Amino acid sequence: MNNLPEDLMQALARVADTETLLVALDFDGTLAPLVEHADDARPLPASAAAVAGLGELPDTFTALISGRALDSLRRTASPEPETLLIGSHGAEAWTGPNAEPLRLTPEQVALLARAREAVERVTSSHPGTWLEAKPAGVVLHTRSAPDDVASAATDAARRGLGALDGVQLTDGKRVLEASVVHTNKGEGIRALRELTGATAVLFAGDDVTDEHGFAALESGDLAIKIGPGDTRAAFRVGSPAAFSSVLAHLLELRRAHK
């Protein structure tokens, strides 16, 4: 683990020593490398093993906080039974067997249908783009399209969706998401902190949507950005593979503490 920067190792030692630790992680681009087709994503084995090991320790909670819908997150991430799940950027949550499923109002259902129609108009005229339906939203994916087509499709979708009052737009890496439930990953972290009673939180993510999560962290927490891009996180590692070493080192430290 000597390949980790000294200041990051010190920060990991600090959170590993806390009374109740919450390890909250983005999935795509953090635990799993980014892939062209979302259903092909899988966590790196070393990262999955470290998360599983952390979840087995006393006073240690693990959570996935993703833009994916919960069904997609379960299918691709194969989380351990004790792992808490926040999906659709916070619109969906699984916090145990008694967790309430997402329920939309009739007005939200109607608005979601209009948002889907707006994105369908875009995908039908921009080759290489496709639509993903979620329980509370709809996503335009442009990763398979040439750059000029992707840009034009995103602009067209933004115009169409922007005309719908009550739709929240979220930009990501080659995606534009419209949701009828207004929330973000920061609110998910706050809810998980309260649920678990965490005295420190480690949150890691790679996308612009993860900045809401970093903003929700408090003094004594640890924010780690994966890959390039502007960020408010205090620490950065270059790739999901490099982050596997971070998780393995945290597991070693936490085991020694507990």
C-alpha positions as CSV (number, residue, x, y, z in Angstrom):
1,M,0.0,0.0,0.0
2,N,3.1,2.3,-0.1
3,N,2.0,3.6,-3.5
4,L,-0.7,5.7,-1.8
5,P,0.3,9.3,-1.0
6,E,1.3,9.9,2.6
7,D,-1.4,12.5,3.2
8,L,-4.1,10.1,1.9
9,M,-2.9,7.3,4.1
10,Q,-3.0,9.6,7.1
11,A,-6.6,10.6,6.2
12,L,-7.6,7.0,5.9
13,A,-6.1,6.2,9.3
14,R,-8.1,9.0,10.8
15,V,-11.5,7.8,9.5
16,A,-10.6,4.2,10.2
17,D,-10.2,5.2,13.8
18,T,-13.7,6.7,14.1
19,E,-16.4,5.0,16.3
20,T,-18.9,4.4,13.5
21,L,-17.8,4.6,9.9
22,L,-19.9,4.9,6.8
23,V,-18.2,4.0,3.5
24,A,-20.4,5.4,0.8
25,L,-19.3,4.9,-2.8
26,D,-20.4,5.7,-6.3
27,F,-20.4,2.7,-8.6
28,D,-19.7,3.5,-12.3
29,G,-16.2,5.0,-12.6
30,T,-15.4,4.3,-9.0
31,L,-15.9,0.7,-8.1
32,A,-16.4,-0.3,-11.8
33,P,-14.5,1.0,-14.8
34,L,-16.7,3.0,-17.2
35,V,-17.9,1.0,-20.2
36,E,-19.9,1.8,-23.3
37,H,-22.8,-0.3,-22.4
38,A,-24.1,0.2,-18.9
39,D,-25.3,-3.4,-18.4
40,D,-21.7,-4.6,-19.0
41,A,-20.3,-2.8,-15.9
42,R,-19.0,-4.9,-13.1
43,P,-17.1,-3.9,-9.9
44,L,-13.4,-4.7,-9.9
45,P,-12.9,-7.9,-7.9
46,A,-10.4,-6.3,-5.4
47,S,-12.8,-3.4,-4.7
48,A,-15.8,-5.7,-4.3
49,A,-13.8,-7.9,-1.9
50,A,-12.8,-4.8,0.2
51,V,-16.3,-3.5,0.4
52,A,-17.6,-6.9,1.5
53,G,-14.9,-7.1,4.1
54,L,-15.7,-3.6,5.4
55,G,-19.4,-4.5,5.7
56,E,-18.5,-7.5,8.0
57,L,-16.8,-5.3,10.6
58,P,-18.5,-4.0,13.7
59,D,-19.8,-0.4,13.6
60,T,-19.0,-0.1,9.9
61,F,-21.6,0.5,7.2
62,T,-21.2,0.3,3.5
63,A,-23.4,2.0,0.9
64,L,-23.6,2.5,-2.8
65,I,-24.9,5.9,-4.0
66,S,-25.5,5.8,-7.7
67,G,-27.3,7.5,-10.6
68,R,-28.5,4.0,-11.6
69,A,-31.9,2.8,-10.8
70,L,-31.9,0.4,-7.9
71,D,-32.7,-2.6,-10.1
72,S,-29.8,-1.8,-12.4
73,L,-27.5,-1.2,-9.5
74,R,-28.3,-4.6,-7.9
75,R,-27.9,-6.3,-11.2
76,T,-24.5,-4.9,-12.1
77,A,-22.9,-4.3,-8.6
78,S,-24.2,-7.5,-6.9
79,P,-23.9,-5.8,-3.5
80,E,-23.7,-7.8,-0.3
81,P,-27.0,-8.1,1.6
82,E,-25.9,-5.6,4.3
83,T,-24.9,-2.9,1.8
84,L,-27.3,0.1,1.8
85,L,-28.4,1.4,-1.6
86,I,-29.2,4.9,-2.9
87,G,-30.3,4.9,-6.5
88,S,-31.4,7.4,-9.2
89,H,-29.2,10.1,-7.5
90,G,-31.2,9.8,-4.3
91,A,-34.7,9.4,-5.6
92,E,-34.7,5.6,-4.7
93,A,-33.4,4.1,-1.5
94,W,-33.0,0.6,0.0
95,T,-32.2,0.8,3.7
96,G,-33.4,-2.6,4.8
97,P,-36.3,-5.0,4.4
98,N,-38.8,-2.4,5.7
99,A,-37.7,0.3,3.3
100,E,-40.6,2.0,1.6
101,P,-40.6,1.8,-2.3
102,L,-40.6,4.9,-4.4
103,R,-44.2,6.1,-5.1
104,L,-44.9,8.9,-7.5
105,T,-48.0,11.2,-7.4
106,P,-50.3,11.2,-10.4
107,E,-48.9,14.5,-11.4
108,Q,-45.3,13.1,-11.3
109,V,-46.4,10.1,-13.4
110,A,-47.9,12.4,-16.0
111,L,-44.8,14.6,-16.0
112,L,-42.5,11.6,-16.3
113,A,-44.4,10.5,-19.4
114,R,-43.9,13.9,-21.0
115,A,-40.2,13.8,-20.2
116,R,-39.9,10.4,-21.8
117,E,-41.6,11.6,-25.0
118,A,-39.2,14.6,-25.1
119,V,-36.2,12.3,-24.9
120,E,-37.6,9.8,-27.4
121,R,-37.9,12.6,-30.0
122,V,-34.2,13.2,-29.5
123,T,-33.0,9.6,-29.7
124,S,-35.1,9.0,-32.8
125,S,-33.2,11.6,-34.7
126,H,-29.7,11.3,-33.3
127,P,-28.0,8.0,-34.2
128,G,-26.0,6.4,-31.4
129,T,-28.0,7.9,-28.6
130,W,-30.5,5.9,-26.5
131,L,-33.0,6.3,-23.7
132,E,-32.9,4.7,-20.3
133,A,-36.2,4.7,-18.3
134,K,-36.0,4.9,-14.5
135,P,-38.7,4.8,-11.9
136,A,-38.5,8.6,-11.3
137,G,-36.7,9.8,-14.4
138,V,-35.5,9.3,-17.9
139,V,-31.9,9.5,-19.2
140,L,-30.4,10.4,-22.5
141,H,-27.2,8.4,-23.1
142,T,-24.8,9.7,-25.8
143,R,-21.6,7.7,-25.1
144,S,-22.0,5.6,-28.3
145,A,-22.6,8.7,-30.5
146,P,-20.0,10.8,-32.3
147,D,-19.1,13.9,-30.4
148,D,-21.0,16.3,-32.7
149,V,-24.1,14.1,-32.6
150,A,-23.8,13.8,-28.8
151,S,-23.6,17.5,-28.3
152,A,-26.5,18.2,-30.6
153,A,-28.6,15.6,-28.9
154,T,-27.9,16.9,-25.5
155,D,-28.7,20.5,-26.5
156,A,-32.0,19.3,-28.1
157,A,-33.0,17.3,-25.0
158,R,-32.1,20.2,-22.7
159,R,-34.4,22.5,-24.7
160,G,-37.3,20.0,-24.7
161,L,-37.0,19.0,-21.1
162,G,-36.4,22.6,-19.9
163,A,-39.8,23.5,-21.1
164,L,-41.4,21.0,-18.6
165,D,-42.1,22.7,-15.3
166,G,-41.1,20.4,-12.4
167,V,-38.4,18.4,-14.1
168,Q,-34.9,18.4,-12.5
169,L,-32.0,18.1,-15.0
170,T,-28.7,16.5,-14.0
171,D,-25.6,16.4,-16.2
172,G,-23.2,13.5,-16.1
173,K,-20.5,11.9,-18.3
174,R,-22.2,11.7,-21.7
175,V,-25.6,11.6,-20.1
176,L,-28.4,14.0,-19.4
177,E,-31.0,12.9,-16.8
178,A,-34.4,14.3,-16.1
179,S,-36.1,13.4,-12.8
180,V,-39.5,14.3,-11.4
181,V,-38.2,13.8,-7.9
182,H,-35.9,16.6,-6.8
183,T,-32.9,15.2,-4.9
184,N,-29.2,14.5,-5.2
185,K,-26.4,12.4,-3.8
186,G,-25.7,14.9,-1.0
187,E,-29.2,14.4,0.4
188,G,-28.6,10.6,0.2
189,I,-25.4,10.9,2.2
190,R,-27.2,13.1,4.9
191,A,-30.0,10.5,5.2
192,L,-27.5,7.6,5.5
193,R,-25.5,9.5,8.1
194,E,-28.6,9.9,10.2
195,L,-29.7,6.3,9.7
196,T,-26.3,4.8,10.6
197,G,-25.2,7.3,13.3
198,A,-21.9,7.6,11.5
199,T,-19.2,9.6,13.2
200,A,-17.3,9.8,10.0
201,V,-18.1,9.3,6.3
202,L,-15.8,8.3,3.4
203,F,-17.4,9.2,0.1
204,A,-15.8,8.5,-3.3
205,G,-17.0,9.3,-6.8
206,D,-15.9,10.2,-10.3
207,D,-18.7,12.3,-11.9
208,V,-19.9,15.8,-11.6
209,T,-23.0,14.4,-9.9
210,D,-20.8,13.3,-7.0
211,E,-19.9,16.9,-6.2
212,H,-23.2,17.1,-4.4
213,G,-22.0,14.2,-2.2
214,F,-18.7,15.9,-1.5
215,A,-20.5,19.1,-0.6
216,A,-22.6,17.2,2.0
217,L,-19.5,16.0,3.9
218,E,-18.5,17.5,7.3
219,S,-15.4,18.1,9.2
220,G,-13.7,14.7,9.9
221,D,-15.1,13.1,6.8
222,L,-13.1,12.1,3.7
223,A,-13.8,12.9,0.1
224,I,-12.0,11.1,-2.7
225,K,-12.3,12.0,-6.4
226,I,-11.7,9.3,-9.0
227,G,-10.0,10.5,-12.2
228,P,-9.7,14.0,-13.7
229,G,-12.0,17.0,-13.5
230,D,-12.6,19.9,-11.2
231,T,-13.7,18.8,-7.7
232,R,-14.1,20.0,-4.1
233,A,-12.8,16.7,-2.8
234,A,-9.5,17.0,-0.9
235,F,-8.0,13.8,-2.4
236,R,-7.8,12.3,-5.8
237,V,-6.8,8.9,-7.3
238,G,-6.4,8.3,-11.0
239,S,-8.7,5.3,-11.7
240,P,-11.0,2.7,-10.2
241,A,-8.0,0.3,-10.2
242,A,-6.1,2.8,-8.0
243,F,-9.1,3.2,-5.8
244,S,-9.0,-0.6,-5.1
245,S,-5.8,0.0,-3.2
246,V,-7.4,2.7,-1.2
247,L,-10.3,0.4,-0.1
248,A,-7.9,-2.4,0.7
249,H,-5.8,-0.1,2.9
250,L,-8.9,1.2,4.6
251,L,-10.0,-2.4,5.3
252,E,-6.6,-3.2,6.8
253,L,-6.7,-0.2,9.0
254,R,-10.3,-0.7,10.1
255,R,-9.7,-4.3,11.0
256,A,-6.8,-3.3,13.2
257,H,-9.0,-0.7,14.9
258,K,-11.8,-3.1,15.5
